[in-house]
Amino acid sequence: MNKTSFIKSIIRHDLKAFILCFILLGALAPTLFSLKSDFTHKAFYNQNDPLLAVFQDYEKTFGNDDRLVIIAHFKEEFFSEQNIKTIDSLVGKLQKTKSIVNVESILNYKKITSTKEDIFLDNYFDKNLKISKSNLLKLKNEKSINGYLLSKDFKTVAIYGSLEPYFNNKPDYETPVRELRESIKNIEDVELHITGTAAIMEAMSTETVRDIKLIFLLILLLLFIICFIIFRNIRTTVILLLMGLVTIIMTIELASLLGVTLTATTAMIPQIILAICILDAIHILTSFQKLRESNSIEDSIKR
């Protein structure tokens, strides 16, 4: 079928072509729910990239550095019985969080002592979460703790949770972060913050999606204003924007069907597509209107 025959076919069966387009759009709609996203460092590399392979081998040998950290800031030094119970509660909630394999806090930190050839590892706190005066003095003077598990004023405590490594699949940071945020929201009398690799990556993913939505709406509004100024017609403007939206939805559906992953880079595709669609449509329609002054509709479309 040549160009002329294709154009004539569309003109003669415009309604059928319109309906066929929306049938195809609806048929591919389920693929929208299977679109995968990845905002981790792996999204910027090819899966066969040798540098990525070296990094993964390093993680398999020495473990990963993905952490989920609770920062607890108390009004006074944390050594009071109530504050220690609060820390113990936070440790328990972090341990129960999905994908957490190990938790490190001031309560289970080991002090190292030696006698001749023997090395001893002991907790500063006993099983009942009590600490002796001598251990408390050693704890305050322990340089490896200050700035890591404790602040210098002893009012802020950090609790570190290590996440299980992900070698073949995309890391799931969102689930553990949201679980932890939900589990600690009712704890009072302490200022709590969640940080660490997992929290940062979850925030990056959330903020990226939010920014994409905002930018898309702003572009849509800007293009609506531009189209209305050019054509002075609401109907034409709405049709142009609908055409752009349909193109975007179809592109996303095909991308999902082909296994394309949504990343920080590919997330910009809808805005680019919308701009291209509208600008091309403006060019075509203005050219059509000019040709329509001295030609029939069919001849104007052909040209």
DRENTIMAR-50028 format. One line per field, with one value per residue (C-alpha): x, y, z. Coordinates in steps of 0.25 Angstrom, whole numbers, plus 2048, in hexadecimal, padded with zeros to 3 digits. Each point is the difference from the previous one (the first is absolute). Last residue first. Example, Ala and Ser with C-alpha at 12.3 -4.5 7.8 and 13.67 -1.06 7.14 Angstrom:
2
xx = (837/7FA)
yy = (7FC/7F2)
zz = (81D/802)
//
This chain:
303
xx = (801/7F6/7F8/7FE/7FC/7F6/7FA/7FF/80A/802/7FD/802/80F/802/7F7/808/80D/7FB/7FB/80D/809/7F7/7FF/80F/802/7F5/806/80E/7FD/7F8/80A/80B/7F8/7FC/80F/805/7FE/80A/80C/7FC/7FC/7F4/804/7FD/7FB/7FA/7F2/803/806/7F4/7F6/808/801/7F1/7FD/809/7F9/7F3/804/805/7F4/7F7/808/7FE/7F1/7FF/806/7F8/7F3/804/803/808/80A/80D/7FD/7F8/80C/80A/7F7/7FD/80F/803/7F6/805/80E/7FC/7F9/80C/809/7F8/7FE/80F/803/7F8/806/80E/7FC/7FB/80C/80A/7F9/801/80F/803/7F8/808/80D/7FF/7F5/7F4/7FE/7FA/7FF/7FD/7F5/7F6/800/7F3/807/80A/7F9/7FB/80E/806/7F6/801/810/7FF/7F7/806/80E/7FE/80D/7FE/803/80D/809/7F7/807/7F8/7FF/808/7F9/808/7FB/805/7FF/7FF/801/80E/806/80A/7F6/7FF/800/80A/805/805/800/80E/805/7FB/802/7F1/7FF/80B/7FA/7F3/807/806/7F2/7F9/7F6/7F2/7F9/7FB/809/80C/805/80E/800/80C/80B/80C/80E/80A/80F/804/7F3/7F7/7F4/7F6/7F3/7F5/7F4/7F3/7F9/807/7FA/802/7F5/802/7F8/7F5/7F9/7F2/800/7FF/80F/7FC/7F5/808/80B/7F6/7FA/80E/803/7F3/803/80E/7F9/7F7/80B/808/80E/7FB/805/7F5/7F5/802/804/7FE/806/7FB/808/7FD/80D/805/80F/800/808/80F/801/7F2/801/80D/7FB/7F5/809/809/7F3/7FC/80E/7FF/7F2/7F8/7F3/803/802/7F8/7F4/80A/802/7F2/7F4/7F9/7F2/7F8/7F3/7F7/7F4/801/800/7F1/7FD/805/7F2/7FA/80A/7FE/7F1/802/808/7F6/7F5/807/803/7F2/7FB/80A/7FC/800/80A/809/7FF/803/80D/805/7FD/808/80C/801/7FA)
yy = (845/7F4/807/80D/7F7/7F9/80D/807/80A/810/804/7F2/801/80B/7F8/7F3/807/806/7F2/7F9/809/801/7F0/7FF/80A/7F8/7F2/804/807/7F4/7F7/807/801/7F1/7FD/806/7F4/7F9/807/7FE/7F2/7F9/7F2/7FB/7F2/800/800/80B/809/7FD/805/80C/804/7FE/808/80B/800/800/80C/808/7FD/805/80D/803/7FC/80A/80B/7FE/800/80C/809/80C/7F8/806/806/7F3/7F8/808/800/7F1/7FD/808/7F8/7F3/804/804/7F3/7F8/807/7FD/7F2/7FE/807/7F6/7F4/806/803/7F2/7F9/809/7FF/7F1/801/809/7F7/7F3/807/805/809/800/80B/7FF/80B/7F9/802/7F7/7F4/7FF/802/7F5/7F4/808/806/7F2/7FA/80B/7FF/7F1/800/80B/7FB/7F4/7FE/7FC/7F1/7F8/803/807/800/7FF/80D/804/808/80B/807/80E/807/80F/805/7FC/80E/7FA/7F9/7F1/7F4/806/80E/7FA/7F1/7FE/80A/7F8/80A/801/7F1/7FE/809/7F9/7F2/805/805/7F3/7FF/7FA/7FB/7F3/7F7/809/80D/803/7F3/7F7/7FB/7FA/7FE/7F6/800/809/805/807/809/804/806/7FB/808/7FA/80B/80B/7FB/7F7/7F8/7F4/7FA/80B/7FC/802/808/7F7/804/80E/7FF/7F9/80A/80B/7FA/7FE/80F/804/7F7/807/80D/7FC/7FA/80D/7FF/808/80D/80A/805/7F4/7FF/7F2/7FE/7F3/7FB/7F7/7FB/7FB/7FE/7F2/7F4/7FD/7F5/801/80F/800/7F7/809/80C/7F8/7FC/80F/804/7F5/805/7F4/806/80D/80B/80C/7F8/7F9/80C/7FF/807/7F4/7FF/7F5/802/7F4/809/807/7F2/7FF/80B/7F9/7FC/80D/808/7F6/802/80F/800/7F7/80A/80C/7F8/7FB/80E/805/7F5/808/80B/7F5/7F7/80C/803/7F2/800/80D/7FB/7F2/7F3)
zz = (801/801/80B/7F8/7F4/808/807/7F2/7FC/800/80E/805/7FE/80A/80A/7FE/802/80D/804/7FC/808/80C/800/7FF/80C/808/7FD/803/80D/805/7FC/807/80D/7FF/7FE/80D/808/7F7/807/80E/7FD/7FC/7FB/7F1/800/7F2/805/80A/7F5/7F7/80B/803/7F1/7FF/80C/7FA/7F3/806/808/7F4/7F8/80C/800/7F2/801/80C/7F8/7F4/808/808/7F4/7FF/7F7/804/80E/803/7FC/809/80C/7FF/7FE/80D/808/7FB/802/80F/802/7FB/808/80D/7FC/7FE/80D/808/7F9/803/80E/803/7F9/807/80E/7FE/7FC/80C/80A/7FB/801/80E/806/809/80B/80E/80A/80E/80A/7F7/7F8/7F8/7F2/803/7F9/7F4/7FC/802/7F6/7F6/800/7FF/7F4/7F8/800/7F7/7F9/7F1/7FF/7FD/80B/80B/80D/80D/807/80C/80B/808/80C/803/80D/803/80E/804/7FE/7F7/7F7/802/7F6/7F7/804/80D/800/7FB/80A/80C/80B/803/7FF/80A/80A/7FE/802/80D/805/7FC/7F5/801/7F4/807/7F8/804/7F9/7FC/7F8/801/7F6/806/7FA/807/7FD/80C/805/7F6/800/7F4/803/7F7/7FC/802/808/7F8/7F4/7F4/7F9/7F6/7F5/7FD/7F3/807/80D/80C/804/7FF/809/80B/7FF/801/80D/806/7FD/807/80C/801/800/80B/809/7FE/7F9/7F3/805/800/7F6/7F8/7F1/7F9/7F2/7FA/7F4/7F5/7F9/7F3/801/7F9/804/7FF/7F6/7F9/801/7F9/7F5/7FE/7FE/7F6/7F8/800/7FA/7F6/7FA/7FD/807/7F9/80A/804/806/809/808/806/7FA/7FA/7FB/7FA/7F8/803/803/7F3/7F9/803/7F7/7F3/7FC/803/7F7/7F5/801/801/7F3/7F9/804/7F9/7F4/7FF/801/7F6/7F5/7F4/804/806/7F3/7F7/808/7FF/7F1/7FE/809/7F9/804)
//
